[in-house]
Amino acid sequence: MIKVGIIGCGKITQVRHAPEYAENSNCKIVAFYDNQFERAEALAKEYGAVACKTMDELLGMDLDAVSVCVANVAHAEVSIKALNKGKHVLCEKPMATTVEECVAMIEAAEKNNVQLMIGQNQRFAKAHVKAHELIQNGAIGKVLTFRTVFGHPGPEGWTGEANSWFFDKKIAHFGAMADLGVHKTDLIHYLLDDEIVEVISAIRTLDKKFPDGTPISVDDNSYCIYQTKNGAIGTMHVSWTFYGNEDNSTVIYGTEGIIKCYADPEASLIVEKPNGDVERYALDQMTSNKEQTNNGRTNTGVIDCFVDSIVNNKEVPISGKEASKAMRVVLAAEESAKLNAAVKVKY
């Protein structure tokens, strides 16, 4: 039985980490910590765990693994502390705020012989898993271009707070580019089994405002042109200003067909061939932020994979090393936006 502690008790813990651990028969939540003690106390009561008054108290307990669900700027510091205590770590995305922080996290996991996984959950969506299989098996020939989109009305709907911490650069560091863009960037790496090597980006704050009417201090829209090592070129648009239905779609264009993921309300995967043949797969549908907030809970598969990797002593599916590739692209995109020029991704 894997004993788990959770650091940070905000929405992501409430609707994903805590319920997903609770539903997994191979683990038990032992402790919670949050800098707002009453939030840890409420979850501890719900899940039959202990509420810790300090992070050190939690990390000093007999735990096998820790979920790090704190604000973005603290991901690296908290993860490294847990890794150095010999705990396996599942850290929420974005992994960290700099390449140096990502490297330090990876090195801490290696030094302490423990696992580091990042919660980039788009790889687990059924249509993406099937699309990856089809692309690798040559179903649409050589991939030439792609477009991927992730847009919703904004994190204030998720957190329930108009003055969301996601909007504050001192706490979040990034805006939509890393919050949503790291998902779609990692997804392109996964689907194509390729790496983005160059980026041109426009990163803007177009509409979001603090309650006093001043613009938020991070971006609410980002638009990127990506080039991969194998020569494919495509676009990524992520947004917190889709004031309607959420869009979480990806389309891959190859020499022998097209694959569409989550672009249809019924068929989560569609394959279109040059001769007019169309294959439709009703595998699942992506759960929107609104649905997760209204329903209170969801299951992404992330926790199950993390626990399974620990139980069976195998490498986690989205290691720190793998996840850091998407972070390098995100950071290159931010540099591109500042320079108004194409930037090579440094691996």
C-alpha positions as MATLAB code, in Angstrom:
seq = 'MIKVGIIGCGKITQVRHAPEYAENSNCKIVAFYDNQFERAEALAKEYGAVACKTMDELLGMDLDAVSVCVANVAHAEVSIKALNKGKHVLCEKPMATTVEECVAMIEAAEKNNVQLMIGQNQRFAKAHVKAHELIQNGAIGKVLTFRTVFGHPGPEGWTGEANSWFFDKKIAHFGAMADLGVHKTDLIHYLLDDEIVEVISAIRTLDKKFPDGTPISVDDNSYCIYQTKNGAIGTMHVSWTFYGNEDNSTVIYGTEGIIKCYADPEASLIVEKPNGDVERYALDQMTSNKEQTNNGRTNTGVIDCFVDSIVNNKEVPISGKEASKAMRVVLAAEESAKLNAAVKVKY';
ca = [
       0.000    0.000    0.000;
       1.538    3.290   -1.155;
       1.305    6.026    1.492;
       0.728    9.463   -0.027;
       0.940   13.053    1.147;
      -0.476   16.034   -0.744;
       1.084   19.496   -0.550;
      -1.322   22.220   -1.643;
      -5.087   21.857   -1.173;
      -6.574   24.048   -3.885;
      -8.959   23.097   -6.679;
      -6.569   20.711   -8.466;
      -6.237   18.659   -5.284;
      -9.953   18.812   -4.529;
     -11.178   17.581   -7.932;
      -8.258   15.492   -9.189;
      -5.467   14.403   -6.880;
      -7.373   13.590   -3.691;
     -10.330   11.744   -5.268;
      -8.126    9.885   -7.747;
      -5.806    8.647   -4.993;
      -8.851    7.690   -2.900;
     -10.256    5.618   -5.764;
      -6.993    3.714   -6.245;
      -6.862    0.560   -4.123;
      -3.040    0.508   -4.148;
      -2.600    3.703   -2.151;
      -3.817    5.643    0.867;
      -3.748    9.392    1.504;
      -2.015    9.863    4.838;
      -1.521   13.635    5.088;
      -2.366   17.039    3.634;
      -0.555   20.367    3.950;
      -1.625   23.822    2.783;
      -0.535   27.296    3.824;
      -4.235   27.842    4.621;
      -4.517   25.235    7.374;
      -8.306   25.086    7.259;
      -8.202   23.774    3.678;
      -5.859   20.944    4.683;
      -8.036   20.264    7.715;
     -11.204   19.979    5.609;
      -9.634   17.513    3.176;
      -8.015   15.516    5.970;
     -11.444   15.112    7.581;
     -12.990   14.040    4.270;
     -10.312   11.461    3.474;
      -9.421   10.214    6.947;
      -5.943   11.723    6.898;
      -3.820   14.083    8.998;
      -3.662   17.842    8.444;
      -0.094   19.060    8.877;
       0.717   22.547   10.121;
       4.036   22.704    8.258;
       5.417   21.206    5.095;
       8.361   19.813    7.029;
       5.937   17.946    9.277;
       4.409   16.242    6.244;
       7.766   15.469    4.637;
       9.007   14.005    7.898;
       6.234   11.403    7.919;
       6.540    7.811    6.696;
       5.340    8.489    3.139;
       6.203    6.817   -0.149;
       4.989    9.575   -2.465;
       3.951   13.212   -2.531;
       1.755   15.240   -4.872;
       2.965   18.820   -5.301;
      -0.060   21.036   -6.021;
       1.235   24.462   -5.009;
       1.499   27.672   -7.053;
       3.777   27.536  -10.106;
       6.638   29.547   -8.622;
       7.059   27.002   -5.813;
       6.946   23.804   -7.904;
      10.703   23.348   -8.062;
      11.480   24.249   -4.440;
       8.782   22.003   -2.963;
       9.452   19.103   -5.345;
      13.192   19.149   -4.631;
      12.536   19.165   -0.867;
      10.297   16.106   -1.228;
      12.711   14.315   -3.557;
      15.585   14.947   -1.153;
      13.479   13.320    1.565;
      13.327   10.191   -0.591;
       9.713   10.622   -1.685;
       8.447    9.874   -5.188;
       6.940   13.112   -6.545;
       4.023   13.883   -8.811;
       4.251   17.600   -9.572;
       1.521   19.571  -11.282;
       2.289   21.401  -14.503;
       3.950   23.650  -15.518;
       6.990   21.802  -14.219;
       8.959   24.902  -13.150;
       9.705   28.482  -14.168;
      13.208   28.095  -15.632;
      15.296   25.456  -17.382;
      17.678   25.502  -14.420;
      14.849   24.625  -12.032;
      13.742   21.754  -14.290;
      17.284   20.370  -14.370;
      17.604   20.665  -10.582;
      14.367   18.684  -10.130;
      15.553   15.943  -12.490;
      18.939   15.743  -10.755;
      17.291   15.525   -7.312;
      15.166   12.578   -8.462;
      18.192   10.798   -9.907;
      20.385   11.481   -6.860;
      17.769   10.081   -4.487;
      16.758    7.180   -6.749;
      13.085    8.174   -6.754;
      10.521    8.930   -9.443;
       9.548   12.403  -10.658;
       6.396   12.668  -12.768;
       4.695   15.800  -14.136;
       0.903   15.930  -14.481;
       0.661   16.603  -18.205;
      -2.521   14.616  -18.652;
      -3.288   15.064  -22.351;
      -1.177   12.003  -23.143;
      -3.746    9.846  -21.339;
      -6.831   10.972  -23.282;
      -8.084    7.977  -25.272;
      -8.282    9.750  -28.626;
      -4.703   10.961  -28.229;
      -3.480    7.458  -27.367;
      -5.222    6.077  -30.463;
      -3.971    8.928  -32.651;
      -0.402    8.270  -31.489;
      -0.780    4.608  -32.416;
      -2.198    5.422  -35.864;
       0.467    8.015  -36.649;
       3.303    5.713  -35.585;
       1.803    2.922  -37.727;
       1.768    5.200  -40.795;
      -2.015    5.586  -41.070;
      -1.702    9.111  -42.494;
       1.776    8.817  -43.976;
       4.394   11.424  -43.177;
       3.166   14.235  -40.935;
       3.452   17.572  -42.711;
       1.511   20.077  -40.616;
      -0.644   20.323  -37.497;
      -2.784   22.683  -35.477;
      -3.680   22.374  -31.831;
      -5.954   24.581  -29.730;
      -6.813   24.785  -26.050;
      -9.126   27.609  -25.053;
     -11.683   28.234  -22.314;
     -13.165   31.286  -20.531;
     -10.341   31.474  -18.005;
      -9.058   30.057  -14.696;
     -11.362   32.251  -12.617;
     -14.161   29.829  -13.531;
     -11.995   26.968  -12.286;
     -10.925   28.592   -9.011;
     -14.183   30.456   -8.372;
     -12.200   33.617   -7.664;
     -12.334   36.755   -9.830;
      -8.910   37.730   -8.477;
      -7.410   34.315   -9.264;
      -3.791   33.599   -8.336;
      -3.358   32.445  -11.946;
      -3.447   36.134  -12.945;
      -0.613   37.238  -10.635;
       2.846   36.968  -12.201;
       4.520   36.900   -8.770;
       2.697   33.627   -7.970;
       1.854   32.050  -11.341;
       4.899   33.383  -13.249;
       3.233   32.313  -16.535;
      -0.188   32.842  -18.060;
      -2.097   30.833  -20.657;
       1.113   29.972  -22.533;
       2.329   27.678  -19.778;
      -0.982   26.855  -18.107;
      -2.492   25.463  -21.321;
       0.349   25.646  -23.814;
       2.580   23.206  -21.961;
      -0.183   20.596  -22.359;
      -0.503   21.045  -26.101;
       3.243   21.323  -26.649;
       3.828   18.061  -24.805;
       0.959   16.528  -26.791;
       2.630   17.350  -30.125;
       5.874   15.782  -28.877;
       3.906   12.666  -27.902;
       1.687   12.332  -30.977;
       4.480   12.828  -33.490;
       7.257   11.169  -31.478;
       9.230   14.260  -32.451;
      10.617   17.402  -30.825;
       9.815   21.046  -31.488;
      13.091   22.746  -32.351;
      12.031   26.277  -33.356;
       9.227   28.619  -32.338;
       7.785   31.947  -33.427;
       5.229   33.322  -30.978;
       2.896   36.163  -30.121;
       2.036   36.211  -26.410;
      -0.489   38.836  -25.342;
      -2.844   40.047  -22.624;
      -5.926   40.910  -24.661;
      -8.833   41.079  -22.244;
      -8.429   39.698  -18.726;
      -8.455   42.214  -15.881;
      -8.113   42.230  -12.122;
     -11.270   43.241  -10.196;
     -10.009   46.858  -10.083;
      -9.991   46.978  -13.904;
      -6.228   46.838  -14.458;
      -4.884   44.222  -16.912;
      -3.687   40.962  -15.395;
       0.094   40.615  -15.141;
       0.354   37.467  -17.303;
      -0.787   36.580  -20.816;
      -4.328   35.441  -21.618;
      -3.614   34.423  -25.244;
      -0.640   32.852  -26.961;
      -0.204   31.911  -30.595;
       2.809   29.907  -31.733;
       4.229   28.519  -34.951;
       6.215   25.378  -34.209;
       8.774   23.527  -36.341;
       9.792   19.986  -35.426;
      13.075   18.149  -35.838;
      11.543   15.955  -38.556;
      10.336   18.954  -40.547;
       6.654   19.246  -39.628;
       5.305   22.739  -39.063;
       2.170   23.732  -37.191;
       0.326   26.166  -34.973;
      -0.700   26.209  -31.344;
      -3.260   28.658  -29.958;
      -4.022   28.709  -26.245;
      -6.477   31.121  -24.687;
      -8.308   32.167  -21.551;
     -10.787   34.238  -23.605;
     -12.918   31.604  -25.363;
     -16.179   32.951  -23.942;
     -18.306   30.040  -25.067;
     -17.672   26.332  -25.387;
     -14.181   25.085  -24.602;
     -11.987   24.039  -27.543;
      -9.407   21.327  -26.872;
      -8.861   20.038  -30.401;
      -5.853   18.860  -32.390;
      -5.603   18.115  -36.122;
      -2.672   16.331  -37.741;
      -2.225   16.543  -41.528;
      -0.188   13.842  -43.279;
       0.684   12.850  -46.834;
      -1.960   10.097  -46.717;
      -4.733   11.548  -44.594;
      -5.864   13.681  -41.676;
      -6.462   12.836  -38.011;
      -8.805   15.008  -35.949;
      -8.883   14.718  -32.155;
     -11.721   16.173  -30.058;
     -12.965   18.289  -32.956;
     -16.404   16.606  -33.089;
     -19.029   16.395  -30.305;
     -19.596   12.658  -30.865;
     -16.506   11.146  -32.482;
     -13.432   12.003  -30.419;
     -11.167   10.706  -33.208;
     -11.768   11.043  -36.944;
      -9.498    9.764  -39.719;
     -10.049   11.192  -43.205;
      -8.387    9.612  -46.246;
      -7.646   11.110  -49.697;
     -10.197    8.794  -51.366;
     -13.011   10.175  -49.226;
     -13.118    7.349  -46.679;
     -13.808    8.498  -43.124;
     -13.309    6.469  -39.941;
     -15.020    7.742  -36.787;
     -14.086    6.579  -33.298;
     -16.329    7.353  -30.300;
     -13.642    6.729  -27.667;
     -14.333    9.381  -25.035;
     -14.844   13.120  -24.770;
     -12.550   15.642  -23.130;
     -13.990   16.915  -19.839;
     -14.095   20.716  -19.837;
     -13.015   22.889  -16.905;
     -16.656   23.937  -16.480;
     -17.817   20.317  -16.224;
     -15.055   19.500  -13.750;
     -16.014   22.491  -11.609;
     -19.741   21.688  -11.727;
     -19.319   17.954  -11.149;
     -16.609   18.447   -8.556;
     -14.385   15.569   -9.690;
     -12.842   13.864  -12.672;
     -10.386   11.074  -13.408;
      -7.465   11.851  -15.669;
      -5.517    8.605  -15.308;
      -2.465   10.513  -14.069;
      -2.626    9.285  -10.473;
      -3.297    5.689  -11.546;
      -0.196    5.691  -13.755;
       1.930    7.325  -11.067;
       0.875    4.775   -8.438;
       1.248    1.858  -10.852;
       4.802    2.933  -11.675;
       5.751    2.991   -7.994;
       4.040   -0.305   -7.167;
       5.620   -2.106  -10.128;
       8.985   -0.315   -9.948;
       8.876    0.979  -13.511;
       9.547    4.386  -15.006;
       6.723    6.904  -14.867;
       5.169    7.675  -18.286;
       5.823   11.433  -18.101;
       9.156   11.781  -16.337;
      10.698   15.070  -15.356;
      13.201   14.653  -18.177;
      10.430   14.154  -20.744;
       8.224   16.947  -19.378;
      11.136   19.389  -19.313;
      11.223   19.275  -23.126;
       7.838   20.995  -23.304;
       8.982   23.556  -20.730;
      12.017   24.373  -22.872;
       9.648   25.083  -25.776;
       7.404   27.271  -23.610;
      10.404   29.286  -22.416;
      11.670   29.612  -26.001;
       8.221   30.879  -26.998;
       8.371   33.547  -24.302;
      11.784   34.615  -25.574;
      10.464   34.695  -29.147;
       7.590   36.970  -28.125;
      10.009   39.385  -26.440;
      12.416   39.429  -29.396;
       9.692   39.310  -32.060;
      11.812   36.698  -33.833;
      12.154   32.946  -34.312;
      13.972   31.202  -31.457;
      15.708   27.828  -31.475;
      14.772   25.507  -28.614;
      17.791   24.520  -26.512;
      17.794   20.866  -25.439;
];
